[in-house]
Amino acid sequence: MARKTFWFMTGTLALLVAVVGIGQWNGIETTLADSADSQVNGPNEITGSSSEAIAELKRIIHSDDHNFVYLYKSNCGLCTKLEPLISTAAEKKGVKLYRFNLTKYGGAKDLKNEKGLPLVHFYKELPAVAYYNKGWLIAWIEGDESEKKYEEFYEHFQFGDDDGHEHGDGHEHKDMK
């Protein structure tokens, strides 16, 4: 009988250790996810419930203003790496850069303009910075580019299409990539 009690107590103790360990691991995962979000959240972050955030993004895209939106995923290593570079380039050029987390608000990928063209899901890789005006995706830059490339992108489009400047090759709209 002593042997059965020993195995019962050992099994109970092992189960208790496993339950406590799993609970602590879930807490660690939550903490890691929260810290990943806090690493990439920044000024001009579009937030709220899913419907509120997507509605705000639509408002920005359809605005008469010329807007830049940084699209990223909180679990994207390249996004985390490039975020400081992308933000610094925008600051240097005096550009207001909106930020949109596609991990939290993946439904935004379905947004299209009046002609049915994608407004958010256009990139081959993240991060991406998109330039929008009056419901149109005008241009974008994406992926692992230098700070200088991001600065050139912002500078090229920061005044919009009505700035009276010729943009390099004479074309008003072009992908800088």
C-alpha positions in Angstrom: 0.0 0.0 0.0 2.9 2.4 0.7 4.1 2.0 -2.9 0.7 3.1 -4.3 0.6 6.1 -2.0 4.1 7.0 -3.1 3.2 6.9 -6.8 -0.1 8.7 -6.2 1.7 11.5 -4.3 4.5 11.7 -6.9 1.9 11.9 -9.8 -0.1 14.6 -7.9 3.0 16.6 -7.3 4.1 16.3 -10.9 0.7 17.4 -12.1 0.7 20.4 -9.8 4.2 21.4 -11.0 3.0 21.1 -14.6 -0.1 23.2 -14.1 1.8 25.9 -12.3 4.6 25.8 -15.0 2.1 26.2 -17.8 0.3 29.0 -16.1 3.6 30.9 -15.7 4.6 30.1 -19.3 1.3 31.7 -20.5 2.1 34.7 -18.4 5.5 35.0 -20.0 4.1 34.7 -23.5 1.5 37.4 -22.7 4.3 39.6 -21.4 6.4 39.0 -24.5 3.5 39.8 -26.8 2.8 43.0 -24.9 6.4 44.1 -25.0 6.6 43.4 -28.8 3.5 45.6 -29.3 5.0 48.3 -27.1 8.3 48.2 -29.1 6.5 49.2 -32.3 3.6 51.3 -31.0 4.5 55.0 -31.4 3.1 58.4 -32.1 0.2 58.7 -34.5 -0.8 55.0 -33.8 -4.2 54.2 -35.2 -6.0 52.4 -32.3 -9.3 51.4 -31.0 -11.6 48.5 -31.6 -11.2 46.8 -35.0 -14.1 48.7 -36.6 -12.9 52.0 -35.1 -9.3 51.6 -36.2 -10.3 50.5 -39.7 -12.8 53.5 -39.9 -10.0 55.9 -38.9 -7.6 54.4 -41.5 -10.4 54.8 -44.2 -10.8 58.5 -43.1 -7.1 59.0 -43.4 -6.9 57.3 -46.8 -9.9 59.3 -48.2 -8.8 62.6 -46.8 -8.0 65.5 -49.0 -4.7 65.7 -47.2 -1.6 63.8 -48.4 -1.0 61.1 -45.8 1.7 58.6 -45.1 0.8 55.4 -43.3 3.4 52.9 -41.9 1.9 49.4 -42.2 3.5 46.7 -39.9 2.9 43.6 -37.9 3.8 43.5 -34.3 5.3 40.0 -34.8 7.4 41.0 -37.8 11.2 41.1 -36.9 12.0 43.3 -39.9 9.3 45.8 -38.9 10.7 46.0 -35.4 14.3 46.4 -36.8 13.3 49.1 -39.3 10.7 51.1 -37.3 13.3 53.5 -35.7 14.8 54.1 -39.2 11.4 54.7 -40.8 10.2 57.0 -38.0 13.5 59.0 -37.9 13.4 59.5 -41.7 9.8 60.9 -41.4 10.8 63.2 -38.6 13.8 64.5 -40.5 11.6 65.4 -43.4 8.8 66.8 -41.2 6.3 64.2 -42.3 3.4 63.1 -40.1 3.5 59.3 -40.3 0.4 57.4 -39.2 1.0 53.9 -37.9 -1.2 50.9 -38.5 -0.8 47.4 -36.9 -1.9 44.7 -39.3 -1.6 42.1 -36.6 -4.3 43.7 -34.6 -6.5 44.9 -37.5 -6.0 42.4 -40.3 -9.5 43.1 -41.7 -8.0 46.3 -43.2 -6.3 44.2 -45.8 -9.7 44.0 -47.6 -10.1 47.8 -48.1 -10.3 48.8 -51.8 -10.9 52.1 -53.5 -13.9 53.0 -55.8 -12.2 51.2 -58.7 -11.7 48.0 -56.6 -8.0 48.4 -56.3 -6.4 47.3 -53.0 -5.5 50.1 -50.6 -3.8 48.2 -47.8 -2.8 44.7 -49.2 -0.5 45.7 -52.0 3.0 45.0 -50.6 5.3 42.0 -51.1 6.9 42.4 -47.7 6.5 44.4 -44.6 7.2 47.0 -43.3 5.6 49.2 -45.9 5.0 53.0 -46.0 2.1 54.0 -48.2 1.3 57.5 -49.5 -2.5 58.1 -49.9 -4.6 60.9 -51.2 -8.4 61.2 -51.8 -9.0 57.4 -51.6 -6.0 56.4 -53.8 -2.8 54.6 -53.0 -0.4 56.8 -54.9 3.0 55.2 -54.0 4.7 53.0 -51.5 8.1 51.8 -50.3 8.5 48.5 -48.6 11.0 46.2 -47.0 14.6 46.5 -46.0 15.6 49.8 -47.5 18.1 52.4 -46.2 17.1 55.4 -44.1 18.2 57.5 -47.1 15.7 55.7 -49.4 12.9 56.3 -46.9 13.9 60.0 -46.6 13.8 60.3 -50.5 10.4 58.7 -50.5 9.0 61.2 -48.0 10.7 64.1 -49.6 9.4 63.1 -53.1 5.8 63.1 -51.9 5.6 65.3 -48.8 4.1 68.2 -50.7 1.6 66.2 -52.6 0.8 66.6 -56.3 0.0 70.3 -56.2 3.5 71.5 -55.1 4.5 72.7 -58.5 7.7 70.6 -58.4 8.6 68.1 -61.1 9.3 64.8 -59.5 12.5 63.5 -61.1 11.5 61.9 -64.3 8.5 64.1 -64.9 5.9 61.6 -63.7 3.8 62.7 -60.8 3.1 59.2 -59.4 5.6 56.4 -59.2 6.7 53.7 -56.9 10.1 54.8 -55.5 11.3 51.2 -55.3 
